[in-house]
Amino acid sequence: MTSIADHIKKYTEEIGNYQATLVAVSKTKPNEDILEAYQAGQRVFGENKVQELREKSETLPKDISWHMIGHLQRNKVKYIAPFVTLIHAVDSLRLLQEIDKQAAKNNRIIDCLLQIHIADETTKFGFSYDEATDLINSTAIDTLKNIRITGLMGMATNTDDSTQVKAEFDRLKSFFDTITSINKPNIAISELSIGMSGDYKIALESGSTMVRIGSALFGARNYH
Ligand SMILES: *Cc1c(COP(=O)(O)O)cnc(C)c1O
């Protein structure tokens, strides 16, 4: 059986060829699995539940960068604001305002990605392209001194049709390219967070700078 450490080495090398970052998605996995990945050199981990993220950050090594990759409720931002490195799935101005407020309380600037709804599915969160454009150009965003928008995140349709997945990623990449030149104090677009275990190769070909990989590293998740 291939170990977690072997997976980390293999994926780090493959993803490194694209100068992209590997976010090891450790949700539902025990600390011992995370430590095995850590000992293999992995330092960036992603979680999608606030409480689990907080508990793991308190017990695991302090030089881990913790990314919140899941849907985030405003009333829970305060629990992760002291330490979170990057919030991937910002999907409203009100959430951004709350992150700004909690970041200020912690004397921090918190990096955020805007989640764009790119899938052909109604269940997923995120801005439309028009909504994201309006937000980026708004004056409301200019007043938020304790957040920085560093890029975009998207989740493609869960389908075996790689042509469709590629089209969804490519469209997001084109939008990303149109906003990298925006010059505002709290907007500096450089990260494109696309790609998971099933579609990371397509995402890397489309210009991903950050892939979020869970089950391919740690094995399938058991939800109880
Ligand atoms: C769980 C999750 C992932 C990783 O999914 P895998 O298919 O296990 O690689 C990536 N992104 C988000 C937002 C997730 O919730």
PDBQT file of the ligand as one rigid body, heavy atoms in Angstrom, charges set to zero:
ROOT
HETATM    1  C1  LIG A 301     -13.205  18.179   0.193  1.00  0.00    +0.000 C 
HETATM    2  C2  LIG A 301     -12.829  19.314  -0.680  1.00  0.00    +0.000 A 
HETATM    3  C3  LIG A 301     -11.761  19.204  -1.593  1.00  0.00    +0.000 A 
HETATM    4  C4  LIG A 301     -10.953  17.931  -1.799  1.00  0.00    +0.000 C 
HETATM    5  O1  LIG A 301     -11.726  16.943  -2.416  1.00  0.00    +0.000 OA
HETATM    6  P1  LIG A 301     -11.061  15.558  -2.916  1.00  0.00    +0.000 P 
HETATM    7  O2  LIG A 301     -11.961  15.130  -4.001  1.00  0.00    +0.000 OA
HETATM    8  O3  LIG A 301     -11.054  14.652  -1.747  1.00  0.00    +0.000 OA
HETATM    9  O4  LIG A 301      -9.691  15.869  -3.397  1.00  0.00    +0.000 OA
HETATM   10  C5  LIG A 301     -11.430  20.316  -2.348  1.00  0.00    +0.000 A 
HETATM   11  N1  LIG A 301     -12.098  21.474  -2.217  1.00  0.00    +0.000 NA
HETATM   12  C6  LIG A 301     -13.125  21.630  -1.354  1.00  0.00    +0.000 A 
HETATM   13  C7  LIG A 301     -13.815  22.948  -1.263  1.00  0.00    +0.000 C 
HETATM   14  C8  LIG A 301     -13.522  20.558  -0.562  1.00  0.00    +0.000 A 
HETATM   15  O5  LIG A 301     -14.536  20.724   0.299  1.00  0.00    +0.000 OA
ENDROOT
TORSDOF 0
